[in-house]
Amino acid sequence: MSRDFEMKVDFDDVIAMFDGLSDAAKNSLSRPVAQAGAQVFYDAYRAKVPTGKTGNLRRAIYQAFSKDNSDGPVAEYHVSWNHRKAPHGFNVEYGHGGPRPAPAKAYLRNTYDENVNRALDAMTDRLDSELNYLGL
């Protein structure tokens, strides 16, 4: 059973705003704009994750810039939970059988759908803010 959870977000509207910019501007703007979207998901996941007895899963939620998958105008952030700190995260998300079955308490899958438009808005706002700062 795979413990990976991957989400791909299509932000064509935000990307289209980059089309008229120079390569240097695209490179300097992509990371803060991508981070603004990642922050929305990070905050939403932390707010929605069941706390359990210890709160380890909430503390294991992270966002991280991916150097390997980012280049020039492409900036990628990962938002998930640290499997080492909270190996039970998959069981919380999807539930499990066994001698003491537990129902799923999805905090990733439905939180994405609930927040994708907010993330797009945050990215657009950040791009506007950065462009205003640059006088563009």
N, CA, C and O atoms as CSV, one atom per row, in Angstrom:
chain,resi,resn,atom,element,x,y,z
A,1,MET,N,N,0.850,-1.178,0.000
A,1,MET,CA,C,0.000,0.000,0.000
A,1,MET,C,C,0.892,1.236,0.000
A,1,MET,O,O,1.770,1.375,0.851
A,2,SER,N,N,0.669,2.107,-0.930
A,2,SER,CA,C,1.472,3.322,-1.034
A,2,SER,C,C,1.080,4.325,0.045
A,2,SER,O,O,-0.095,4.462,0.383
A,3,ARG,N,N,2.060,5.012,0.572
A,3,ARG,CA,C,1.806,6.042,1.572
A,3,ARG,C,C,1.977,7.435,0.994
A,3,ARG,O,O,1.926,8.423,1.726
A,4,ASP,N,N,2.178,7.521,-0.314
A,4,ASP,CA,C,2.375,8.812,-0.954
A,4,ASP,C,C,1.039,9.446,-1.298
A,4,ASP,O,O,0.075,8.759,-1.636
A,5,PHE,N,N,1.002,10.735,-1.208
A,5,PHE,CA,C,-0.168,11.503,-1.607
A,5,PHE,C,C,0.345,12.642,-2.448
A,5,PHE,O,O,1.169,13.433,-1.988
A,6,GLU,N,N,-0.125,12.739,-3.666
A,6,GLU,CA,C,0.358,13.774,-4.569
A,6,GLU,C,C,-0.808,14.574,-5.088
A,6,GLU,O,O,-1.874,14.036,-5.387
A,7,MET,N,N,-0.588,15.865,-5.189
A,7,MET,CA,C,-1.590,16.775,-5.710
A,7,MET,C,C,-0.955,17.637,-6.768
A,7,MET,O,O,0.116,18.202,-6.548
A,8,LYS,N,N,-1.582,17.747,-7.887
A,8,LYS,CA,C,-1.106,18.662,-8.915
A,8,LYS,C,C,-2.176,19.718,-9.085
A,8,LYS,O,O,-3.358,19.407,-9.228
A,9,VAL,N,N,-1.754,20.958,-9.068
A,9,VAL,CA,C,-2.679,22.075,-9.155
A,9,VAL,C,C,-2.435,22.796,-10.470
A,9,VAL,O,O,-1.294,23.104,-10.815
A,10,ASP,N,N,-3.494,23.061,-11.193
A,10,ASP,CA,C,-3.399,23.762,-12.466
A,10,ASP,C,C,-3.755,25.227,-12.231
A,10,ASP,O,O,-4.918,25.577,-12.030
A,11,PHE,N,N,-2.739,26.063,-12.261
A,11,PHE,CA,C,-2.931,27.482,-12.044
A,11,PHE,C,C,-2.671,28.242,-13.345
A,11,PHE,O,O,-1.880,29.184,-13.375
A,12,ASP,N,N,-3.342,27.824,-14.411
A,12,ASP,CA,C,-3.137,28.446,-15.724
A,12,ASP,C,C,-3.365,29.951,-15.702
A,12,ASP,O,O,-2.655,30.698,-16.376
A,13,ASP,N,N,-4.351,30.400,-14.929
A,13,ASP,CA,C,-4.635,31.840,-14.868
A,13,ASP,C,C,-3.457,32.618,-14.289
A,13,ASP,O,O,-3.103,33.687,-14.787
A,14,VAL,N,N,-2.858,32.079,-13.244
A,14,VAL,CA,C,-1.711,32.749,-12.638
A,14,VAL,C,C,-0.524,32.696,-13.594
A,14,VAL,O,O,0.180,33.690,-13.772
A,15,ILE,N,N,-0.307,31.549,-14.200
A,15,ILE,CA,C,0.809,31.408,-15.141
A,15,ILE,C,C,0.645,32.362,-16.313
A,15,ILE,O,O,1.629,32.929,-16.788
A,16,ALA,N,N,-0.582,32.549,-16.786
A,16,ALA,CA,C,-0.820,33.466,-17.906
A,16,ALA,C,C,-0.413,34.890,-17.548
A,16,ALA,O,O,-0.007,35.654,-18.424
A,17,MET,N,N,-0.515,35.256,-16.276
A,17,MET,CA,C,-0.121,36.591,-15.857
A,17,MET,C,C,1.388,36.795,-16.018
A,17,MET,O,O,1.851,37.931,-16.121
A,18,PHE,N,N,2.149,35.710,-16.041
A,18,PHE,CA,C,3.599,35.780,-16.174
A,18,PHE,C,C,4.040,35.982,-17.621
A,18,PHE,O,O,5.174,36.395,-17.863
A,19,ASP,N,N,3.171,35.700,-18.583
A,19,ASP,CA,C,3.565,35.684,-19.992
A,19,ASP,C,C,4.216,36.976,-20.470
A,19,ASP,O,O,5.150,36.920,-21.270
A,20,GLY,N,N,3.762,38.120,-20.015
A,20,GLY,CA,C,4.307,39.383,-20.497
A,20,GLY,C,C,5.552,39.847,-19.768
A,20,GLY,O,O,6.056,40.933,-20.053
A,21,LEU,N,N,6.058,39.064,-18.843
A,21,LEU,CA,C,7.204,39.480,-18.032
A,21,LEU,C,C,8.516,38.953,-18.593
A,21,LEU,O,O,8.537,37.948,-19.305
A,22,SER,N,N,9.589,39.622,-18.276
A,22,SER,CA,C,10.913,39.155,-18.673
A,22,SER,C,C,11.264,37.882,-17.906
A,22,SER,O,O,10.637,37.566,-16.896
A,23,ASP,N,N,12.267,37.157,-18.390
A,23,ASP,CA,C,12.696,35.941,-17.702
A,23,ASP,C,C,13.183,36.249,-16.289
A,23,ASP,O,O,12.920,35.484,-15.361
A,24,ALA,N,N,13.884,37.350,-16.123
A,24,ALA,CA,C,14.387,37.721,-14.800
A,24,ALA,C,C,13.228,37.973,-13.839
A,24,ALA,O,O,13.280,37.553,-12.683
A,25,ALA,N,N,12.193,38.649,-14.306
A,25,ALA,CA,C,11.029,38.914,-13.465
A,25,ALA,C,C,10.310,37.613,-13.129
A,25,ALA,O,O,9.906,37.404,-11.985
A,26,LYS,N,N,10.151,36.748,-14.109
A,26,LYS,CA,C,9.501,35.453,-13.858
A,26,LYS,C,C,10.260,34.666,-12.806
A,26,LYS,O,O,9.661,34.087,-11.900
A,27,ASN,N,N,11.584,34.646,-12.928
A,27,ASN,CA,C,12.398,33.887,-11.985
A,27,ASN,C,C,12.295,34.426,-10.567
A,27,ASN,O,O,12.285,33.650,-9.612
A,28,SER,N,N,12.218,35.745,-10.416
A,28,SER,CA,C,12.162,36.325,-9.073
A,28,SER,C,C,10.763,36.260,-8.466
A,28,SER,O,O,10.622,36.311,-7.244
A,29,LEU,N,N,9.747,36.150,-9.284
A,29,LEU,CA,C,8.367,36.150,-8.784
A,29,LEU,C,C,7.809,34.767,-8.521
A,29,LEU,O,O,6.921,34.616,-7.682
A,30,SER,N,N,8.299,33.763,-9.205
A,30,SER,CA,C,7.665,32.450,-9.126
A,30,SER,C,C,7.683,31.856,-7.726
A,30,SER,O,O,6.691,31.270,-7.293
A,31,ARG,N,N,8.791,31.996,-7.013
A,31,ARG,CA,C,8.863,31.378,-5.694
A,31,ARG,C,C,7.911,32.013,-4.680
A,31,ARG,O,O,7.177,31.276,-4.021
A,32,PRO,N,N,7.880,33.334,-4.518
A,32,PRO,CA,C,6.936,33.887,-3.546
A,32,PRO,C,C,5.474,33.654,-3.933
A,32,PRO,O,O,4.619,33.503,-3.060
A,33,VAL,N,N,5.185,33.623,-5.226
A,33,VAL,CA,C,3.812,33.379,-5.671
A,33,VAL,C,C,3.417,31.938,-5.361
A,33,VAL,O,O,2.324,31.691,-4.853
A,34,ALA,N,N,4.297,30.988,-5.663
A,34,ALA,CA,C,4.013,29.579,-5.369
A,34,ALA,C,C,3.882,29.356,-3.863
A,34,ALA,O,O,3.032,28.588,-3.411
A,35,GLN,N,N,4.734,30.036,-3.091
A,35,GLN,CA,C,4.676,29.863,-1.636
A,35,GLN,C,C,3.355,30.378,-1.079
A,35,GLN,O,O,2.838,29.810,-0.117
A,36,ALA,N,N,2.804,31.418,-1.645
A,36,ALA,CA,C,1.519,31.949,-1.170
A,36,ALA,C,C,0.419,30.898,-1.321
A,36,ALA,O,O,-0.429,30.751,-0.441
A,37,GLY,N,N,0.436,30.175,-2.430
A,37,GLY,CA,C,-0.536,29.095,-2.614
A,37,GLY,C,C,-0.286,27.941,-1.666
A,37,GLY,O,O,-1.226,27.385,-1.099
A,38,ALA,N,N,0.981,27.574,-1.488
A,38,ALA,CA,C,1.325,26.486,-0.571
A,38,ALA,C,C,0.914,26.822,0.859
A,38,ALA,O,O,0.486,25.945,1.609
A,39,GLN,N,N,1.044,28.097,1.236
A,39,GLN,CA,C,0.689,28.510,2.598
A,39,GLN,C,C,-0.786,28.293,2.882
A,39,GLN,O,O,-1.155,27.906,3.990
A,40,VAL,N,N,-1.629,28.537,1.895
A,40,VAL,CA,C,-3.079,28.314,2.068
A,40,VAL,C,C,-3.338,26.849,2.399
A,40,VAL,O,O,-4.073,26.544,3.338
A,41,PHE,N,N,-2.735,25.941,1.630
A,41,PHE,CA,C,-2.937,24.509,1.882
A,41,PHE,C,C,-2.337,24.086,3.220
A,41,PHE,O,O,-2.947,23.317,3.964
A,42,TYR,N,N,-1.156,24.584,3.521
A,42,TYR,CA,C,-0.511,24.258,4.793
A,42,TYR,C,C,-1.399,24.655,5.973
A,42,TYR,O,O,-1.637,23.850,6.874
A,43,ASP,N,N,-1.882,25.880,5.966
A,43,ASP,CA,C,-2.748,26.355,7.056
A,43,ASP,C,C,-4.040,25.549,7.136
A,43,ASP,O,O,-4.499,25.210,8.226
A,44,ALA,N,N,-4.623,25.243,5.978
A,44,ALA,CA,C,-5.882,24.494,5.955
A,44,ALA,C,C,-5.687,23.071,6.471
A,44,ALA,O,O,-6.519,22.568,7.226
A,45,TYR,N,N,-4.602,22.423,6.074
A,45,TYR,CA,C,-4.351,21.055,6.551
A,45,TYR,C,C,-4.131,21.033,8.050
A,45,TYR,O,O,-4.659,20.167,8.748
A,46,ARG,N,N,-3.355,21.983,8.546
A,46,ARG,CA,C,-3.105,22.021,9.988
A,46,ARG,C,C,-4.390,22.292,10.773
A,46,ARG,O,O,-4.575,21.764,11.870
A,47,ALA,N,N,-5.269,23.110,10.212
A,47,ALA,CA,C,-6.522,23.412,10.902
A,47,ALA,C,C,-7.470,22.214,10.896
A,47,ALA,O,O,-8.261,22.045,11.824
A,48,LYS,N,N,-7.397,21.393,9.865
A,48,LYS,CA,C,-8.373,20.312,9.709
A,48,LYS,C,C,-7.888,18.960,10.229
A,48,LYS,O,O,-8.712,18.092,10.518
A,49,VAL,N,N,-6.595,18.759,10.355
A,49,VAL,CA,C,-6.078,17.448,10.762
A,49,VAL,C,C,-6.568,17.104,12.167
A,49,VAL,O,O,-6.511,17.936,13.072
A,50,PRO,N,N,-7.052,15.867,12.344
A,50,PRO,CA,C,-7.456,15.455,13.697
A,50,PRO,C,C,-6.251,15.488,14.633
A,50,PRO,O,O,-5.155,15.084,14.245
A,51,THR,N,N,-6.441,15.959,15.840
A,51,THR,CA,C,-5.308,16.117,16.746
A,51,THR,C,C,-4.931,14.827,17.452
A,51,THR,O,O,-3.767,14.658,17.813
A,52,GLY,N,N,-5.846,13.929,17.660
A,52,GLY,CA,C,-5.504,12.705,18.382
A,52,GLY,C,C,-5.070,13.018,19.800
A,52,GLY,O,O,-5.315,14.107,20.321
A,53,LYS,N,N,-4.430,12.054,20.404
A,53,LYS,CA,C,-4.005,12.225,21.793
A,53,LYS,C,C,-2.741,13.067,21.922
A,53,LYS,O,O,-2.583,13.811,22.890
A,54,THR,N,N,-1.845,12.951,20.950
A,54,THR,CA,C,-0.547,13.608,21.090
A,54,THR,C,C,-0.382,14.843,20.218
A,54,THR,O,O,0.450,15.698,20.524
A,55,GLY,N,N,-1.146,14.962,19.147
A,55,GLY,CA,C,-0.977,16.084,18.234
A,55,GLY,C,C,0.203,15.922,17.293
A,55,GLY,O,O,0.589,16.872,16.612
A,56,ASN,N,N,0.790,14.711,17.245
A,56,ASN,CA,C,1.957,14.485,16.395
A,56,ASN,C,C,1.659,14.725,14.923
A,56,ASN,O,O,2.500,15.268,14.206
A,57,LEU,N,N,0.487,14.335,14.466
A,57,LEU,CA,C,0.179,14.491,13.050
A,57,LEU,C,C,0.116,15.966,12.668
A,57,LEU,O,O,0.633,16.352,11.620
A,58,ARG,N,N,-0.500,16.786,13.491
A,58,ARG,CA,C,-0.553,18.222,13.199
A,58,ARG,C,C,0.854,18.813,13.150
A,58,ARG,O,O,1.164,19.610,12.264
A,59,ARG,N,N,1.692,18.429,14.084
A,59,ARG,CA,C,3.063,18.937,14.098
A,59,ARG,C,C,3.890,18.402,12.931
A,59,ARG,O,O,4.910,18.990,12.574
A,60,ALA,N,N,3.459,17.299,12.341
A,60,ALA,CA,C,4.212,16.698,11.232
A,60,ALA,C,C,3.852,17.303,9.871
A,60,ALA,O,O,4.519,17.011,8.879
A,61,ILE,N,N,2.815,18.134,9.808
A,61,ILE,CA,C,2.449,18.800,8.548
A,61,ILE,C,C,3.558,19.792,8.205
A,61,ILE,O,O,4.020,20.532,9.074
A,62,TYR,N,N,3.979,19.810,6.961
A,62,TYR,CA,C,5.049,20.710,6.557
A,62,TYR,C,C,4.797,21.265,5.157
A,62,TYR,O,O,3.993,20.729,4.393
A,63,GLN,N,N,5.488,22.328,4.846
A,63,GLN,CA,C,5.598,22.813,3.476
A,63,GLN,C,C,7.076,23.012,3.218
A,63,GLN,O,O,7.811,23.498,4.077
A,64,ALA,N,N,7.504,22.629,2.021
A,64,ALA,CA,C,8.926,22.728,1.698
A,64,ALA,C,C,9.104,23.085,0.231
A,64,ALA,O,O,8.416,22.554,-0.640
A,65,PHE,N,N,10.028,23.982,-0.025
A,65,PHE,CA,C,10.387,24.331,-1.384
A,65,PHE,C,C,11.175,23.174,-1.976
A,65,PHE,O,O,12.085,22.656,-1.329
A,66,SER,N,N,10.847,22.761,-3.188
A,66,SER,CA,C,11.531,21.662,-3.862
A,66,SER,C,C,12.558,22.212,-4.841
A,66,SER,O,O,12.212,22.635,-5.944
A,67,LYS,N,N,13.822,22.203,-4.433
A,67,LYS,CA,C,14.896,22.656,-5.320
A,67,LYS,C,C,15.007,21.767,-6.548
A,67,LYS,O,O,15.270,22.247,-7.650
A,68,ASP,N,N,14.807,20.472,-6.353
A,68,ASP,CA,C,14.953,19.518,-7.455
A,68,ASP,C,C,13.915,19.716,-8.549
A,68,ASP,O,O,14.195,19.452,-9.718
A,69,ASN,N,N,12.733,20.172,-8.192
A,69,ASN,CA,C,11.645,20.308,-9.163
A,69,ASN,C,C,11.378,21.758,-9.548
A,69,ASN,O,O,10.377,22.051,-10.203
A,70,SER,N,N,12.251,22.653,-9.152
A,70,SER,CA,C,12.076,24.072,-9.446
A,70,SER,C,C,13.246,24.552,-10.290
A,70,SER,O,O,14.398,24.180,-10.067
A,71,ASP,N,N,12.919,25.385,-11.260
A,71,ASP,CA,C,13.960,25.912,-12.138
A,71,ASP,C,C,13.425,27.154,-12.823
A,71,ASP,O,O,12.388,27.108,-13.485
A,72,GLY,N,N,14.130,28.259,-12.665
A,72,GLY,CA,C,13.727,29.494,-13.332
A,72,GLY,C,C,12.326,29.912,-12.935
A,72,GLY,O,O,12.063,30.165,-11.759
A,73,PRO,N,N,11.414,29.989,-13.909
A,73,PRO,CA,C,10.062,30.460,-13.599
A,73,PRO,C,C,9.171,29.395,-12.958
A,73,PRO,O,O,8.010,29.671,-12.654
A,74,VAL,N,N,9.684,28.200,-12.750
A,74,VAL,CA,C,8.903,27.123,-12.131
A,74,VAL,C,C,9.347,26.975,-10.685
A,74,VAL,O,O,10.521,26.731,-10.408
A,75,ALA,N,N,8.408,27.124,-9.773
A,75,ALA,CA,C,8.686,26.944,-8.345
A,75,ALA,C,C,7.682,25.943,-7.795
A,75,ALA,O,O,6.473,26.113,-7.953
A,76,GLU,N,N,8.186,24.904,-7.151
A,76,GLU,CA,C,7.311,23.857,-6.620
A,76,GLU,C,C,7.487,23.758,-5.116
A,76,GLU,O,O,8.606,23.765,-4.605
A,77,TYR,N,N,6.378,23.666,-4.424
A,77,TYR,CA,C,6.358,23.446,-2.982
A,77,TYR,C,C,5.634,22.149,-2.701
A,77,TYR,O,O,4.685,21.791,-3.398
A,78,HIS,N,N,6.084,21.450,-1.683
A,78,HIS,CA,C,5.420,20.237,-1.233
A,78,HIS,C,C,4.743,20.549,0.096
A,78,HIS,O,O,5.336,21.161,0.983
A,79,VAL,N,N,3.493,20.117,0.216
A,79,VAL,CA,C,2.753,20.262,1.466
A,79,VAL,C,C,2.213,18.880,1.789
A,79,VAL,O,O,1.423,18.322,1.028
A,80,SER,N,N,2.638,18.329,2.913
A,80,SER,CA,C,2.233,16.975,3.283
A,80,SER,C,C,2.516,16.785,4.764
A,80,SER,O,O,2.638,17.757,5.510
A,81,TRP,N,N,2.620,15.543,5.183
A,81,TRP,CA,C,3.037,15.271,6.552
A,81,TRP,C,C,4.303,14.438,6.507
A,81,TRP,O,O,4.524,13.672,5.569
A,82,ASN,N,N,5.128,14.594,7.527
A,82,ASN,CA,C,6.371,13.849,7.647
A,82,ASN,C,C,6.024,12.444,8.120
A,82,ASN,O,O,5.537,12.260,9.235
A,83,HIS,N,N,6.275,11.458,7.271
A,83,HIS,CA,C,5.910,10.074,7.565
A,83,HIS,C,C,6.696,9.494,8.738
A,83,HIS,O,O,6.222,8.580,9.414
A,84,ARG,N,N,7.876,10.014,8.975
A,84,ARG,CA,C,8.668,9.520,10.110
A,84,ARG,C,C,8.121,10.027,11.435
A,84,ARG,O,O,8.104,9.299,12.428
A,85,LYS,N,N,7.673,11.275,11.445
A,85,LYS,CA,C,7.144,11.857,12.681
A,85,LYS,C,C,5.725,11.377,12.982
A,85,LYS,O,O,5.321,11.300,14.142
A,86,ALA,N,N,4.977,11.056,11.932
A,86,ALA,CA,C,3.585,10.628,12.110
A,86,ALA,C,C,3.269,9.525,11.105
A,86,ALA,O,O,2.560,9.763,10.127
A,87,PRO,N,N,3.794,8.311,11.340
A,87,PRO,CA,C,3.563,7.234,10.384
A,87,PRO,C,C,2.088,6.839,10.262
A,87,PRO,O,O,1.708,6.156,9.311
A,88,HIS,N,N,1.275,7.255,11.200
A,88,HIS,CA,C,-0.150,6.925,11.174
A,88,HIS,C,C,-0.967,7.870,10.295
A,88,HIS,O,O,-2.180,7.695,10.178
A,89,GLY,N,N,-0.335,8.863,9.678
A,89,GLY,CA,C,-1.060,9.841,8.859
A,89,GLY,C,C,-1.876,9.209,7.758
A,89,GLY,O,O,-2.995,9.646,7.490
A,90,PHE,N,N,-1.337,8.182,7.110
A,90,PHE,CA,C,-2.061,7.494,6.038
A,90,PHE,C,C,-3.309,6.810,6.597
A,90,PHE,O,O,-4.372,6.853,5.977
A,91,ASN,N,N,-3.183,6.178,7.769
A,91,ASN,CA,C,-4.328,5.494,8.379
A,91,ASN,C,C,-5.412,6.478,8.798
A,91,ASN,O,O,-6.598,6.151,8.742
A,92,VAL,N,N,-5.030,7.648,9.207
A,92,VAL,CA,C,-6.018,8.673,9.560
A,92,VAL,C,C,-6.751,9.123,8.299
A,92,VAL,O,O,-7.978,9.226,8.293
A,93,GLU,N,N,-5.999,9.389,7.235
A,93,GLU,CA,C,-6.585,9.871,5.981
A,93,GLU,C,C,-7.526,8.845,5.357
A,93,GLU,O,O,-8.615,9.197,4.904
A,94,TYR,N,N,-7.111,7.572,5.329
A,94,TYR,CA,C,-7.861,6.550,4.596
A,94,TYR,C,C,-8.560,5.521,5.480
A,94,TYR,O,O,-9.312,4.691,4.969
A,95,GLY,N,N,-8.332,5.555,6.785
A,95,GLY,CA,C,-8.912,4.558,7.666
A,95,GLY,C,C,-8.122,3.263,7.571
A,95,GLY,O,O,-7.205,3.142,6.759
A,96,HIS,N,N,-8.486,2.290,8.414
A,96,HIS,CA,C,-7.815,0.989,8.366
A,96,HIS,C,C,-8.686,-0.065,9.016
A,96,HIS,O,O,-9.557,0.231,9.833
A,97,GLY,N,N,-8.423,-1.317,8.628
A,97,GLY,CA,C,-9.115,-2.468,9.219
A,97,GLY,C,C,-8.306,-2.976,10.384
A,97,GLY,O,O,-7.636,-2.207,11.074
A,98,GLY,N,N,-8.371,-4.269,10.601
A,98,GLY,CA,C,-7.588,-4.855,11.683
A,98,GLY,C,C,-8.446,-5.090,12.899
A,98,GLY,O,O,-9.668,-4.944,12.854
A,99,PRO,N,N,-7.793,-5.456,13.991
A,99,PRO,CA,C,-8.559,-5.797,15.200
A,99,PRO,C,C,-9.332,-4.612,15.789
A,99,PRO,O,O,-10.355,-4.805,16.445
A,100,ARG,N,N,-8.855,-3.406,15.560
A,100,ARG,CA,C,-9.544,-2.200,16.029
A,100,ARG,C,C,-9.674,-1.237,14.852
A,100,ARG,O,O,-8.945,-0.248,14.773
A,101,PRO,N,N,-10.614,-1.528,13.925
A,101,PRO,CA,C,-10.733,-0.692,12.718
A,101,PRO,C,C,-11.041,0.764,13.062
A,101,PRO,O,O,-11.677,1.072,14.071
A,102,ALA,N,N,-10.569,1.635,12.192
A,102,ALA,CA,C,-10.827,3.066,12.364
A,102,ALA,C,C,-11.316,3.631,11.033
A,102,ALA,O,O,-10.754,3.321,9.983
A,103,PRO,N,N,-12.349,4.452,11.073
A,103,PRO,CA,C,-12.840,5.062,9.832
A,103,PRO,C,C,-11.887,6.155,9.351
A,103,PRO,O,O,-11.093,6.693,10.123
A,104,ALA,N,N,-11.981,6.464,8.087
A,104,ALA,CA,C,-11.161,7.538,7.510
A,104,ALA,C,C,-11.597,8.885,8.077
A,104,ALA,O,O,-12.784,9.138,8.284
A,105,LYS,N,N,-10.619,9.733,8.320
A,105,LYS,CA,C,-10.861,11.122,8.722
A,105,LYS,C,C,-10.044,11.993,7.769
A,105,LYS,O,O,-9.025,12.574,8.140
A,106,ALA,N,N,-10.524,12.060,6.544
A,106,ALA,CA,C,-9.757,12.742,5.497
A,106,ALA,C,C,-9.498,14.195,5.857
A,106,ALA,O,O,-10.422,14.949,6.167
A,107,TYR,N,N,-8.249,14.570,5.813
A,107,TYR,CA,C,-7.851,15.954,6.048
A,107,TYR,C,C,-7.070,16.510,4.870
A,107,TYR,O,O,-6.878,17.723,4.783
A,108,LEU,N,N,-6.614,15.660,3.962
A,108,LEU,CA,C,-5.899,16.133,2.781
A,108,LEU,C,C,-6.813,16.225,1.571
A,108,LEU,O,O,-6.933,17.283,0.953
A,109,ARG,N,N,-7.452,15.123,1.236
A,109,ARG,CA,C,-8.206,15.055,-0.018
A,109,ARG,C,C,-9.300,16.108,-0.117
A,109,ARG,O,O,-9.331,16.862,-1.090
A,110,ASN,N,N,-10.175,16.179,0.834
A,110,ASN,CA,C,-11.272,17.150,0.740
A,110,ASN,C,C,-10.821,18.574,1.057
A,110,ASN,O,O,-11.451,19.529,0.604
A,111,THR,N,N,-9.760,18.732,1.814
A,111,THR,CA,C,-9.251,20.069,2.124
A,111,THR,C,C,-8.697,20.734,0.872
A,111,THR,O,O,-8.802,21.950,0.711
A,112,TYR,N,N,-8.114,19.945,-0.005
A,112,TYR,CA,C,-7.638,20.491,-1.275
A,112,TYR,C,C,-8.802,21.103,-2.048
A,112,TYR,O,O,-8.732,22.261,-2.461
A,113,ASP,N,N,-9.865,20.338,-2.246
A,113,ASP,CA,C,-11.017,20.829,-3.016
A,113,ASP,C,C,-11.620,22.085,-2.395
A,113,ASP,O,O,-12.061,22.989,-3.106
A,114,GLU,N,N,-11.635,22.133,-1.085
A,114,GLU,CA,C,-12.222,23.274,-0.384
A,114,GLU,C,C,-11.366,24.539,-0.488
A,114,GLU,O,O,-11.878,25.641,-0.291
A,115,ASN,N,N,-10.075,24.400,-0.792
A,115,ASN,CA,C,-9.161,25.539,-0.713
A,115,ASN,C,C,-8.441,25.893,-1.999
A,115,ASN,O,O,-7.667,26.850,-2.017
A,116,VAL,N,N,-8.669,25.159,-3.069
A,116,VAL,CA,C,-7.922,25.419,-4.298
A,116,VAL,C,C,-8.184,26.833,-4.821
A,116,VAL,O,O,-7.258,27.489,-5.300
A,117,ASN,N,N,-9.417,27.308,-4.740
A,117,ASN,CA,C,-9.712,28.672,-5.204
A,117,ASN,C,C,-9.086,29.720,-4.291
A,117,ASN,O,O,-8.639,30.764,-4.766
A,118,ARG,N,N,-9.050,29.458,-2.996
A,118,ARG,CA,C,-8.377,30.372,-2.058
A,118,ARG,C,C,-6.884,30.435,-2.354
A,118,ARG,O,O,-6.274,31.500,-2.265
A,119,ALA,N,N,-6.294,29.284,-2.708
A,119,ALA,CA,C,-4.868,29.264,-3.039
A,119,ALA,C,C,-4.607,30.070,-4.305
A,119,ALA,O,O,-3.636,30.823,-4.378
A,120,LEU,N,N,-5.460,29.912,-5.286
A,120,LEU,CA,C,-5.322,30.683,-6.522
A,120,LEU,C,C,-5.439,32.176,-6.240
A,120,LEU,O,O,-4.663,32.974,-6.767
A,121,ASP,N,N,-6.406,32.552,-5.412
A,121,ASP,CA,C,-6.565,33.963,-5.037
A,121,ASP,C,C,-5.332,34.487,-4.303
A,121,ASP,O,O,-4.886,35.607,-4.554
A,122,ALA,N,N,-4.785,33.680,-3.398
A,122,ALA,CA,C,-3.596,34.096,-2.648
A,122,ALA,C,C,-2.405,34.278,-3.579
A,122,ALA,O,O,-1.609,35.201,-3.404
A,123,MET,N,N,-2.285,33.406,-4.558
A,123,MET,CA,C,-1.183,33.516,-5.507
A,123,MET,C,C,-1.344,34.763,-6.380
A,123,MET,O,O,-0.377,35.475,-6.648
A,124,THR,N,N,-2.560,35.011,-6.810
A,124,THR,CA,C,-2.829,36.189,-7.629
A,124,THR,C,C,-2.563,37.459,-6.827
A,124,THR,O,O,-1.957,38.402,-7.335
A,125,ASP,N,N,-3.016,37.483,-5.575
A,125,ASP,CA,C,-2.775,38.644,-4.703
A,125,ASP,C,C,-1.277,38.869,-4.489
A,125,ASP,O,O,-0.801,40.004,-4.521
A,126,ARG,N,N,-0.548,37.783,-4.272
A,126,ARG,CA,C,0.899,37.915,-4.046
A,126,ARG,C,C,1.587,38.420,-5.310
A,126,ARG,O,O,2.490,39.253,-5.238
A,127,LEU,N,N,1.161,37.915,-6.464
A,127,LEU,CA,C,1.738,38.384,-7.717
A,127,LEU,C,C,1.457,39.877,-7.903
A,127,LEU,O,O,2.355,40.633,-8.272
A,128,ASP,N,N,0.229,40.301,-7.652
A,128,ASP,CA,C,-0.102,41.731,-7.743
A,128,ASP,C,C,0.761,42.559,-6.800
A,128,ASP,O,O,1.272,43.614,-7.176
A,129,SER,N,N,0.916,42.078,-5.587
A,129,SER,CA,C,1.720,42.779,-4.590
A,129,SER,C,C,3.182,42.906,-5.043
A,129,SER,O,O,3.788,43.972,-4.933
A,130,GLU,N,N,3.730,41.805,-5.551
A,130,GLU,CA,C,5.121,41.819,-6.022
A,130,GLU,C,C,5.292,42.750,-7.208
A,130,GLU,O,O,6.274,43.488,-7.285
A,131,LEU,N,N,4.339,42.720,-8.136
A,131,LEU,CA,C,4.408,43.600,-9.300
A,131,LEU,C,C,4.290,45.061,-8.906
A,131,LEU,O,O,4.990,45.906,-9.464
A,132,ASN,N,N,3.415,45.377,-7.952
A,132,ASN,CA,C,3.295,46.744,-7.445
A,132,ASN,C,C,4.596,47.201,-6.795
A,132,ASN,O,O,5.035,48.333,-6.992
A,133,TYR,N,N,5.205,46.310,-6.020
A,133,TYR,CA,C,6.467,46.622,-5.374
A,133,TYR,C,C,7.555,46.943,-6.396
A,133,TYR,O,O,8.386,47.825,-6.178
A,134,LEU,N,N,7.538,46.214,-7.520
A,134,LEU,CA,C,8.520,46.431,-8.583
A,134,LEU,C,C,8.151,47.608,-9.484
A,134,LEU,O,O,8.919,47.983,-10.370
A,135,GLY,N,N,6.973,48.186,-9.254
A,135,GLY,CA,C,6.523,49.304,-10.066
A,135,GLY,C,C,6.007,48.893,-11.438
A,135,GLY,O,O,6.015,49.682,-12.384
A,136,LEU,N,N,5.561,47.649,-11.528
A,136,LEU,CA,C,5.043,47.143,-12.810
A,136,LEU,C,C,3.524,47.081,-12.815
A,136,LEU,O,O,2.925,46.679,-13.812
